[in-house]
Amino acid sequence: MRYSLNYITAVVALSGLVAVLHSAPASAVAFEENEDAGEALGSAQIIPSGPMMLETISGTLSGFDDPADLFQIFLAGGQTFSATTVDSADFDTRLFLFGEQGFGIYFNEDASSETLQSALPASNAFTPTNSGIYYLGIASFDYSPVNAEGNRIFPSFSDFPIDTPLETIFTSVSGPTGPGDDAPLSGFDGAILSSGGSYTIALTGVQAGEAAESVPEPASTLALLALGAAGAALHLKKRQEQADLS
């Protein structure tokens, strides 16, 4: 039986799509807090590193019972890291980043004057350039990271000049300039002025392995494309058979 060039082309395209669908790994993953992430380096929830990009971390804070979570993550480096809870948390958040040994790097209270959610930007003066293990913390307002002596690692109201506008204090992206800035993270302490809630931290520049949950969209898209190609090939085959019989 003779087949037209269109049918052969469709079959070849379908074969290629099936091969890609079978071999291509998930390009991104999402992580959801299991049990409860702790507030210290030794109790942080570890997100295994790997070749894929970690898009989100989701979890829950519950006021006085669980006002902070800490996650061990692996940064790709090159100042590509960013983290934000804007539009993805229903309470007043704070975000903190620490190095592998627990020393503070930077934090943010509010991403702008229009939101109570937080953002640690990429390509900032504080954004890490080196790849490796880091710790990402999230807390409800006004719960703060402290060192072993109980001193704040990052600045609070009293650490800013008295004439600093409140908007500047809340929206600043700040380095570790609190009274406990010269020592690593020991835990969190301070007033808890938010009841907490569910959150999702959107990320860039963070690598993760298959232990995190795969984001299915890329594979689903390929599956739909393969299904469409299969339908087109079948239609062309039927037309070819009808032409051969006539």
C-alpha atoms as an extended CHARMM CRD file, in Angstrom:
* protein
*
       246  EXT
         1         1  MET       CA              0.0000000000        0.0000000000        0.0000000000  PROA      1               0.0000000000
         2         2  ARG       CA              1.3080000000        3.4560000000       -0.8830000000  PROA      2               0.0000000000
         3         3  TYR       CA              1.1350000000        6.2560000000        1.6880000000  PROA      3               0.0000000000
         4         4  SER       CA              1.1600000000        9.9730000000        0.9980000000  PROA      4               0.0000000000
         5         5  LEU       CA              3.9260000000       12.2620000000        2.1850000000  PROA      5               0.0000000000
         6         6  ASN       CA              1.4750000000       13.9530000000        4.6040000000  PROA      6               0.0000000000
         7         7  TYR       CA              0.7400000000       10.6380000000        6.3420000000  PROA      7               0.0000000000
         8         8  ILE       CA              4.4160000000        9.7300000000        6.6360000000  PROA      8               0.0000000000
         9         9  THR       CA              5.1880000000       13.2100000000        8.0260000000  PROA      9               0.0000000000
        10        10  ALA       CA              2.4190000000       12.8770000000       10.6300000000  PROA      10              0.0000000000
        11        11  VAL       CA              3.6850000000        9.4660000000       11.7500000000  PROA      11              0.0000000000
        12        12  VAL       CA              7.2340000000       10.7770000000       12.0860000000  PROA      12              0.0000000000
        13        13  ALA       CA              5.9930000000       13.7740000000       14.1050000000  PROA      13              0.0000000000
        14        14  LEU       CA              3.9720000000       11.4950000000       16.3780000000  PROA      14              0.0000000000
        15        15  SER       CA              6.9860000000        9.2460000000       16.9630000000  PROA      15              0.0000000000
        16        16  GLY       CA              9.0970000000       12.2470000000       17.8940000000  PROA      16              0.0000000000
        17        17  LEU       CA              6.5130000000       13.5740000000       20.3430000000  PROA      17              0.0000000000
        18        18  VAL       CA              6.1100000000       10.1820000000       22.0040000000  PROA      18              0.0000000000
        19        19  ALA       CA              9.8860000000        9.9170000000       22.3950000000  PROA      19              0.0000000000
        20        20  VAL       CA             10.0770000000       13.3700000000       23.9850000000  PROA      20              0.0000000000
        21        21  LEU       CA              7.1290000000       12.6180000000       26.2660000000  PROA      21              0.0000000000
        22        22  HSD       CA              8.7590000000        9.3960000000       27.4090000000  PROA      22              0.0000000000
        23        23  SER       CA             12.2490000000       10.7670000000       27.9860000000  PROA      23              0.0000000000
        24        24  ALA       CA             11.8130000000       14.3770000000       29.1380000000  PROA      24              0.0000000000
        25        25  PRO       CA             12.0260000000       14.7980000000       32.9410000000  PROA      25              0.0000000000
        26        26  ALA       CA              9.7890000000       17.2090000000       34.8130000000  PROA      26              0.0000000000
        27        27  SER       CA             11.4260000000       20.6170000000       34.5390000000  PROA      27              0.0000000000
        28        28  ALA       CA              9.9980000000       22.0410000000       37.7570000000  PROA      28              0.0000000000
        29        29  VAL       CA              8.8320000000       20.7960000000       41.1300000000  PROA      29              0.0000000000
        30        30  ALA       CA              6.7180000000       22.0610000000       44.0110000000  PROA      30              0.0000000000
        31        31  PHE       CA              7.1840000000       21.2610000000       47.7030000000  PROA      31              0.0000000000
        32        32  GLU       CA              4.5060000000       21.0360000000       50.3600000000  PROA      32              0.0000000000
        33        33  GLU       CA              5.3460000000       21.1180000000       54.0620000000  PROA      33              0.0000000000
        34        34  ASN       CA              4.9010000000       17.6640000000       55.5910000000  PROA      34              0.0000000000
        35        35  GLU       CA              4.3240000000       17.4960000000       59.3240000000  PROA      35              0.0000000000
        36        36  ASP       CA              5.7400000000       20.7520000000       60.7170000000  PROA      36              0.0000000000
        37        37  ALA       CA              8.8990000000       22.5720000000       59.6820000000  PROA      37              0.0000000000
        38        38  GLY       CA             10.9000000000       23.6730000000       62.7210000000  PROA      38              0.0000000000
        39        39  GLU       CA             12.3360000000       27.0650000000       63.6670000000  PROA      39              0.0000000000
        40        40  ALA       CA             16.0350000000       26.1290000000       64.0330000000  PROA      40              0.0000000000
        41        41  LEU       CA             18.7300000000       24.7170000000       61.7420000000  PROA      41              0.0000000000
        42        42  GLY       CA             18.4670000000       21.2700000000       63.3030000000  PROA      42              0.0000000000
        43        43  SER       CA             14.6890000000       21.0740000000       62.8930000000  PROA      43              0.0000000000
        44        44  ALA       CA             14.3380000000       22.7590000000       59.5030000000  PROA      44              0.0000000000
        45        45  GLN       CA             12.5100000000       20.7960000000       56.8330000000  PROA      45              0.0000000000
        46        46  ILE       CA             15.0640000000       19.6540000000       54.2400000000  PROA      46              0.0000000000
        47        47  ILE       CA             14.1880000000       19.9550000000       50.5510000000  PROA      47              0.0000000000
        48        48  PRO       CA             16.6590000000       17.6830000000       48.7110000000  PROA      48              0.0000000000
        49        49  SER       CA             18.6870000000       19.3360000000       45.9570000000  PROA      49              0.0000000000
        50        50  GLY       CA             18.6440000000       18.0880000000       42.3800000000  PROA      50              0.0000000000
        51        51  PRO       CA             18.6130000000       19.0850000000       38.7090000000  PROA      51              0.0000000000
        52        52  MET       CA             15.0890000000       20.5350000000       38.6150000000  PROA      52              0.0000000000
        53        53  MET       CA             13.8990000000       23.9980000000       39.5980000000  PROA      53              0.0000000000
        54        54  LEU       CA             11.7950000000       24.4180000000       42.7250000000  PROA      54              0.0000000000
        55        55  GLU       CA              8.8700000000       26.7030000000       41.8950000000  PROA      55              0.0000000000
        56        56  THR       CA              6.9610000000       26.8580000000       45.1870000000  PROA      56              0.0000000000
        57        57  ILE       CA              6.9500000000       25.8990000000       48.8580000000  PROA      57              0.0000000000
        58        58  SER       CA              3.5250000000       25.6160000000       50.4950000000  PROA      58              0.0000000000
        59        59  GLY       CA              2.6790000000       25.2980000000       54.1570000000  PROA      59              0.0000000000
        60        60  THR       CA              0.7020000000       26.6450000000       57.1010000000  PROA      60              0.0000000000
        61        61  LEU       CA              1.4390000000       28.8050000000       60.1370000000  PROA      61              0.0000000000
        62        62  SER       CA             -0.9690000000       28.7510000000       63.0570000000  PROA      62              0.0000000000
        63        63  GLY       CA             -0.4890000000       31.7250000000       65.3080000000  PROA      63              0.0000000000
        64        64  PHE       CA              0.8870000000       30.9180000000       68.7600000000  PROA      64              0.0000000000
        65        65  ASP       CA              1.2060000000       27.1740000000       68.0830000000  PROA      65              0.0000000000
        66        66  ASP       CA              3.3380000000       27.4690000000       64.9300000000  PROA      66              0.0000000000
        67        67  PRO       CA              4.3680000000       31.0500000000       64.0970000000  PROA      67              0.0000000000
        68        68  ALA       CA              7.4350000000       30.2340000000       61.9140000000  PROA      68              0.0000000000
        69        69  ASP       CA              8.7270000000       27.6270000000       59.4530000000  PROA      69              0.0000000000
        70        70  LEU       CA             12.2970000000       27.0340000000       58.2790000000  PROA      70              0.0000000000
        71        71  PHE       CA             13.3320000000       25.1480000000       55.1220000000  PROA      71              0.0000000000
        72        72  GLN       CA             16.7480000000       24.0090000000       53.9450000000  PROA      72              0.0000000000
        73        73  ILE       CA             17.0680000000       24.7820000000       50.2260000000  PROA      73              0.0000000000
        74        74  PHE       CA             19.7780000000       24.6780000000       47.5530000000  PROA      74              0.0000000000
        75        75  LEU       CA             20.4020000000       27.8630000000       45.5670000000  PROA      75              0.0000000000
        76        76  ALA       CA             21.6060000000       27.8150000000       41.9700000000  PROA      76              0.0000000000
        77        77  GLY       CA             23.6410000000       30.9740000000       42.6290000000  PROA      77              0.0000000000
        78        78  GLY       CA             24.3690000000       33.9160000000       40.3770000000  PROA      78              0.0000000000
        79        79  GLN       CA             21.9010000000       36.1570000000       42.2680000000  PROA      79              0.0000000000
        80        80  THR       CA             18.9900000000       34.2810000000       40.6620000000  PROA      80              0.0000000000
        81        81  PHE       CA             17.2670000000       33.5280000000       43.9680000000  PROA      81              0.0000000000
        82        82  SER       CA             13.9910000000       35.2200000000       44.7860000000  PROA      82              0.0000000000
        83        83  ALA       CA             11.0940000000       34.4110000000       47.0990000000  PROA      83              0.0000000000
        84        84  THR       CA              7.7010000000       36.0400000000       47.5520000000  PROA      84              0.0000000000
        85        85  THR       CA              4.3710000000       35.4580000000       49.2750000000  PROA      85              0.0000000000
        86        86  VAL       CA              2.5960000000       38.3200000000       47.4750000000  PROA      86              0.0000000000
        87        87  ASP       CA             -0.9060000000       37.1700000000       46.4340000000  PROA      87              0.0000000000
        88        88  SER       CA             -0.2370000000       33.7100000000       47.8850000000  PROA      88              0.0000000000
        89        89  ALA       CA             -0.7250000000       34.0900000000       51.6580000000  PROA      89              0.0000000000
        90        90  ASP       CA             -3.7470000000       35.1760000000       53.6710000000  PROA      90              0.0000000000
        91        91  PHE       CA             -1.8680000000       36.7600000000       56.5840000000  PROA      91              0.0000000000
        92        92  ASP       CA              0.9400000000       39.2430000000       57.3480000000  PROA      92              0.0000000000
        93        93  THR       CA              4.1740000000       37.4240000000       56.4320000000  PROA      93              0.0000000000
        94        94  ARG       CA              7.9110000000       37.9330000000       56.9000000000  PROA      94              0.0000000000
        95        95  LEU       CA             10.6290000000       36.2130000000       54.8250000000  PROA      95              0.0000000000
        96        96  PHE       CA             14.2490000000       35.5630000000       55.8650000000  PROA      96              0.0000000000
        97        97  LEU       CA             17.2680000000       33.9720000000       54.1890000000  PROA      97              0.0000000000
        98        98  PHE       CA             20.2220000000       32.4730000000       56.0700000000  PROA      98              0.0000000000
        99        99  GLY       CA             23.5130000000       30.9250000000       54.9700000000  PROA      99              0.0000000000
       100       100  GLU       CA             24.4350000000       27.2850000000       55.5550000000  PROA      100             0.0000000000
       101       101  GLN       CA             25.8620000000       28.0650000000       59.0080000000  PROA      101             0.0000000000
       102       102  GLY       CA             22.7900000000       30.0690000000       60.0070000000  PROA      102             0.0000000000
       103       103  PHE       CA             24.1200000000       33.6010000000       59.6010000000  PROA      103             0.0000000000
       104       104  GLY       CA             21.5370000000       36.0820000000       58.3580000000  PROA      104             0.0000000000
       105       105  ILE       CA             21.6410000000       37.3000000000       54.7580000000  PROA      105             0.0000000000
       106       106  TYR       CA             18.5100000000       39.3870000000       54.1670000000  PROA      106             0.0000000000
       107       107  PHE       CA             14.8490000000       39.7540000000       55.0590000000  PROA      107             0.0000000000
       108       108  ASN       CA             11.7040000000       41.6470000000       54.0950000000  PROA      108             0.0000000000
       109       109  GLU       CA              8.5150000000       42.5310000000       55.9340000000  PROA      109             0.0000000000
       110       110  ASP       CA              6.2930000000       43.9590000000       53.1690000000  PROA      110             0.0000000000
       111       111  ALA       CA              7.0600000000       43.8770000000       49.4380000000  PROA      111             0.0000000000
       112       112  SER       CA              5.4060000000       47.2930000000       49.0280000000  PROA      112             0.0000000000
       113       113  SER       CA              3.1090000000       49.6990000000       50.8290000000  PROA      113             0.0000000000
       114       114  GLU       CA              0.1900000000       48.0120000000       49.0570000000  PROA      114             0.0000000000
       115       115  THR       CA              0.5940000000       44.5640000000       50.6290000000  PROA      115             0.0000000000
       116       116  LEU       CA              1.2500000000       42.7480000000       53.9040000000  PROA      116             0.0000000000
       117       117  GLN       CA              3.1070000000       39.9690000000       52.0940000000  PROA      117             0.0000000000
       118       118  SER       CA              6.8590000000       39.7700000000       51.6090000000  PROA      118             0.0000000000
       119       119  ALA       CA              9.4890000000       39.5030000000       48.8730000000  PROA      119             0.0000000000
       120       120  LEU       CA             13.2060000000       38.7060000000       48.7810000000  PROA      120             0.0000000000
       121       121  PRO       CA             14.2940000000       39.9650000000       45.3510000000  PROA      121             0.0000000000
       122       122  ALA       CA             16.8070000000       38.5470000000       42.8920000000  PROA      122             0.0000000000
       123       123  SER       CA             19.7430000000       40.6930000000       41.7270000000  PROA      123             0.0000000000
       124       124  ASN       CA             19.6930000000       42.6600000000       44.9690000000  PROA      124             0.0000000000
       125       125  ALA       CA             22.8320000000       43.7510000000       46.7890000000  PROA      125             0.0000000000
       126       126  PHE       CA             22.0710000000       41.0590000000       49.3960000000  PROA      126             0.0000000000
       127       127  THR       CA             21.1040000000       38.2570000000       46.9790000000  PROA      127             0.0000000000
       128       128  PRO       CA             23.6440000000       35.3990000000       47.2240000000  PROA      128             0.0000000000
       129       129  THR       CA             26.0020000000       34.8900000000       44.3030000000  PROA      129             0.0000000000
       130       130  ASN       CA             27.2660000000       31.4620000000       45.3930000000  PROA      130             0.0000000000
       131       131  SER       CA             25.3390000000       28.2400000000       44.9340000000  PROA      131             0.0000000000
       132       132  GLY       CA             24.8840000000       25.8900000000       47.8650000000  PROA      132             0.0000000000
       133       133  ILE       CA             22.8050000000       25.1820000000       50.9590000000  PROA      133             0.0000000000
       134       134  TYR       CA             20.7740000000       28.0130000000       52.4860000000  PROA      134             0.0000000000
       135       135  TYR       CA             17.8330000000       28.3050000000       54.8670000000  PROA      135             0.0000000000
       136       136  LEU       CA             14.5860000000       30.0870000000       54.0100000000  PROA      136             0.0000000000
       137       137  GLY       CA             12.3840000000       31.1890000000       56.8830000000  PROA      137             0.0000000000
       138       138  ILE       CA              8.8090000000       32.4450000000       56.9560000000  PROA      138             0.0000000000
       139       139  ALA       CA              7.1210000000       33.9040000000       60.0220000000  PROA      139             0.0000000000
       140       140  SER       CA              4.0270000000       35.8390000000       60.9150000000  PROA      140             0.0000000000
       141       141  PHE       CA              4.3450000000       39.4540000000       62.0720000000  PROA      141             0.0000000000
       142       142  ASP       CA              6.2200000000       40.3160000000       64.4230000000  PROA      142             0.0000000000
       143       143  TYR       CA              8.0540000000       37.0410000000       65.1150000000  PROA      143             0.0000000000
       144       144  SER       CA             11.8230000000       37.3950000000       64.6110000000  PROA      144             0.0000000000
       145       145  PRO       CA             14.9360000000       35.2140000000       64.1860000000  PROA      145             0.0000000000
       146       146  VAL       CA             17.2780000000       35.3920000000       67.1800000000  PROA      146             0.0000000000
       147       147  ASN       CA             20.7260000000       34.1280000000       68.1250000000  PROA      147             0.0000000000
       148       148  ALA       CA             21.5760000000       31.9610000000       71.1300000000  PROA      148             0.0000000000
       149       149  GLU       CA             21.4910000000       35.0160000000       73.4190000000  PROA      149             0.0000000000
       150       150  GLY       CA             17.9780000000       35.8840000000       72.2560000000  PROA      150             0.0000000000
       151       151  ASN       CA             19.0660000000       38.9470000000       70.2930000000  PROA      151             0.0000000000
       152       152  ARG       CA             17.4000000000       39.7750000000       66.9710000000  PROA      152             0.0000000000
       153       153  ILE       CA             19.4820000000       39.0160000000       63.8760000000  PROA      153             0.0000000000
       154       154  PHE       CA             17.5720000000       41.4260000000       61.6420000000  PROA      154             0.0000000000
       155       155  PRO       CA             16.5230000000       45.0100000000       62.4460000000  PROA      155             0.0000000000
       156       156  SER       CA             13.2470000000       46.0270000000       64.0640000000  PROA      156             0.0000000000
       157       157  PHE       CA             11.6420000000       49.4370000000       64.6060000000  PROA      157             0.0000000000
       158       158  SER       CA             14.0560000000       50.4900000000       67.3340000000  PROA      158             0.0000000000
       159       159  ASP       CA             17.0770000000       49.7530000000       65.1360000000  PROA      159             0.0000000000
       160       160  PHE       CA             16.1640000000       52.3920000000       62.5410000000  PROA      160             0.0000000000
       161       161  PRO       CA             16.8270000000       56.1320000000       63.0020000000  PROA      161             0.0000000000
       162       162  ILE       CA             13.9090000000       57.7700000000       64.7910000000  PROA      162             0.0000000000
       163       163  ASP       CA             13.0130000000       59.9020000000       61.7600000000  PROA      163             0.0000000000
       164       164  THR       CA             12.7560000000       56.9280000000       59.3680000000  PROA      164             0.0000000000
       165       165  PRO       CA              9.2840000000       56.7940000000       57.7590000000  PROA      165             0.0000000000
       166       166  LEU       CA              7.2140000000       53.7580000000       58.7440000000  PROA      166             0.0000000000
       167       167  GLU       CA              6.7470000000       52.8300000000       55.0910000000  PROA      167             0.0000000000
       168       168  THR       CA             10.5150000000       52.6270000000       54.6670000000  PROA      168             0.0000000000
       169       169  ILE       CA             10.8810000000       50.4280000000       57.7450000000  PROA      169             0.0000000000
       170       170  PHE       CA              8.2020000000       47.9910000000       56.5860000000  PROA      170             0.0000000000
       171       171  THR       CA              9.1930000000       47.8040000000       52.9180000000  PROA      171             0.0000000000
       172       172  SER       CA             12.9780000000       47.7620000000       53.2920000000  PROA      172             0.0000000000
       173       173  VAL       CA             15.0050000000       44.7930000000       52.1090000000  PROA      173             0.0000000000
       174       174  SER       CA             17.4540000000       44.6140000000       54.9960000000  PROA      174             0.0000000000
       175       175  GLY       CA             20.6220000000       42.7490000000       55.8110000000  PROA      175             0.0000000000
       176       176  PRO       CA             21.4610000000       41.3490000000       59.2710000000  PROA      176             0.0000000000
       177       177  THR       CA             21.8640000000       44.6010000000       61.1890000000  PROA      177             0.0000000000
       178       178  GLY       CA             20.0320000000       43.7150000000       64.3920000000  PROA      178             0.0000000000
       179       179  PRO       CA             21.7740000000       43.5200000000       67.7830000000  PROA      179             0.0000000000
       180       180  GLY       CA             22.4140000000       39.7860000000       67.2490000000  PROA      180             0.0000000000
       181       181  ASP       CA             23.7580000000       40.0590000000       63.7120000000  PROA      181             0.0000000000
       182       182  ASP       CA             27.1940000000       38.6030000000       64.5410000000  PROA      182             0.0000000000
       183       183  ALA       CA             25.8900000000       35.1510000000       65.5430000000  PROA      183             0.0000000000
       184       184  PRO       CA             23.9510000000       32.4080000000       63.7330000000  PROA      184             0.0000000000
       185       185  LEU       CA             20.2770000000       31.5890000000       63.9940000000  PROA      185             0.0000000000
       186       186  SER       CA             19.2440000000       29.7760000000       67.1570000000  PROA      186             0.0000000000
       187       187  GLY       CA             15.4620000000       30.0720000000       66.8080000000  PROA      187             0.0000000000
       188       188  PHE       CA             12.6480000000       32.6340000000       66.6820000000  PROA      188             0.0000000000
       189       189  ASP       CA             11.1930000000       34.8470000000       69.3800000000  PROA      189             0.0000000000
       190       190  GLY       CA              9.1200000000       37.9770000000       69.8370000000  PROA      190             0.0000000000
       191       191  ALA       CA              5.5530000000       39.1870000000       69.6550000000  PROA      191             0.0000000000
       192       192  ILE       CA              3.0630000000       37.1830000000       67.5980000000  PROA      192             0.0000000000
       193       193  LEU       CA              0.6620000000       39.7290000000       66.1330000000  PROA      193             0.0000000000
       194       194  SER       CA             -0.8320000000       37.6180000000       63.3490000000  PROA      194             0.0000000000
       195       195  SER       CA             -3.0400000000       34.5420000000       63.5490000000  PROA      195             0.0000000000
       196       196  GLY       CA             -1.1980000000       32.8840000000       60.6620000000  PROA      196             0.0000000000
       197       197  GLY       CA             -2.7460000000       30.8510000000       57.8530000000  PROA      197             0.0000000000
       198       198  SER       CA             -1.8170000000       28.9950000000       54.6890000000  PROA      198             0.0000000000
       199       199  TYR       CA              0.9470000000       30.2680000000       52.4210000000  PROA      199             0.0000000000
       200       200  THR       CA              2.7490000000       29.5540000000       49.1750000000  PROA      200             0.0000000000
       201       201  ILE       CA              6.2460000000       30.9450000000       48.5960000000  PROA      201             0.0000000000
       202       202  ALA       CA              6.9590000000       31.4600000000       44.8880000000  PROA      202             0.0000000000
       203       203  LEU       CA             10.6450000000       30.9170000000       44.1010000000  PROA      203             0.0000000000
       204       204  THR       CA             13.3130000000       31.3870000000       41.4600000000  PROA      204             0.0000000000
       205       205  GLY       CA             16.9030000000       30.1730000000       41.4700000000  PROA      205             0.0000000000
       206       206  VAL       CA             16.2730000000       27.1750000000       43.7640000000  PROA      206             0.0000000000
       207       207  GLN       CA             17.1520000000       23.6270000000       42.7290000000  PROA      207             0.0000000000
       208       208  ALA       CA             15.4070000000       20.4770000000       43.9630000000  PROA      208             0.0000000000
       209       209  GLY       CA             15.2990000000       16.7540000000       43.3540000000  PROA      209             0.0000000000
       210       210  GLU       CA             12.5660000000       14.2630000000       42.6140000000  PROA      210             0.0000000000
       211       211  ALA       CA             11.5870000000       14.0240000000       46.2820000000  PROA      211             0.0000000000
       212       212  ALA       CA              9.6360000000       17.2370000000       45.7720000000  PROA      212             0.0000000000
       213       213  GLU       CA              6.3590000000       16.8780000000       43.8810000000  PROA      213             0.0000000000
       214       214  SER       CA              6.6730000000       17.2940000000       40.1140000000  PROA      214             0.0000000000
       215       215  VAL       CA              4.8000000000       20.1400000000       38.4700000000  PROA      215             0.0000000000
       216       216  PRO       CA              2.7320000000       18.3190000000       35.8070000000  PROA      216             0.0000000000
       217       217  GLU       CA              1.9890000000       21.0600000000       33.2840000000  PROA      217             0.0000000000
       218       218  PRO       CA              4.8880000000       20.4470000000       30.8300000000  PROA      218             0.0000000000
       219       219  ALA       CA              4.1920000000       16.7100000000       30.6030000000  PROA      219             0.0000000000
       220       220  SER       CA              0.4510000000       17.2950000000       30.2660000000  PROA      220             0.0000000000
       221       221  THR       CA              1.0410000000       19.6830000000       27.3890000000  PROA      221             0.0000000000
       222       222  LEU       CA              3.2000000000       17.1370000000       25.5960000000  PROA      222             0.0000000000
       223       223  ALA       CA              0.5450000000       14.4900000000       26.1340000000  PROA      223             0.0000000000
       224       224  LEU       CA             -2.1010000000       16.6780000000       24.5180000000  PROA      224             0.0000000000
       225       225  LEU       CA              0.1890000000       17.3970000000       21.5840000000  PROA      225             0.0000000000
       226       226  ALA       CA              0.8840000000       13.6970000000       21.1220000000  PROA      226             0.0000000000
       227       227  LEU       CA             -2.8370000000       12.8970000000       21.2530000000  PROA      227             0.0000000000
       228       228  GLY       CA             -3.5420000000       15.5390000000       18.6270000000  PROA      228             0.0000000000
       229       229  ALA       CA             -0.8090000000       14.2040000000       16.3720000000  PROA      229             0.0000000000
       230       230  ALA       CA             -2.1610000000       10.6720000000       16.7510000000  PROA      230             0.0000000000
       231       231  GLY       CA             -5.6170000000       11.8170000000       15.7040000000  PROA      231             0.0000000000
       232       232  ALA       CA             -4.2330000000       13.6350000000       12.6960000000  PROA      232             0.0000000000
       233       233  ALA       CA             -2.2120000000       10.5990000000       11.6200000000  PROA      233             0.0000000000
       234       234  LEU       CA             -5.2480000000        8.3150000000       11.9320000000  PROA      234             0.0000000000
       235       235  HSD       CA             -7.3600000000       10.7150000000        9.8790000000  PROA      235             0.0000000000
       236       236  LEU       CA             -4.7330000000       10.8660000000        7.1270000000  PROA      236             0.0000000000
       237       237  LYS       CA             -4.4070000000        7.0760000000        7.1450000000  PROA      237             0.0000000000
       238       238  LYS       CA             -8.1500000000        6.6150000000        6.6300000000  PROA      238             0.0000000000
       239       239  ARG       CA             -8.1460000000        9.1360000000        3.7920000000  PROA      239             0.0000000000
       240       240  GLN       CA             -5.2030000000        7.3250000000        2.1740000000  PROA      240             0.0000000000
       241       241  GLU       CA             -6.9840000000        3.9610000000        2.4160000000  PROA      241             0.0000000000
       242       242  GLN       CA            -10.1330000000        5.4220000000        0.8610000000  PROA      242             0.0000000000
       243       243  ALA       CA             -8.0540000000        6.8870000000       -1.9910000000  PROA      243             0.0000000000
       244       244  ASP       CA             -6.3960000000        3.5310000000       -2.6330000000  PROA      244             0.0000000000
       245       245  LEU       CA             -9.8040000000        1.7940000000       -2.8500000000  PROA      245             0.0000000000
       246       246  SER       CA            -11.2420000000        4.3030000000       -5.3100000000  PROA      246             0.0000000000
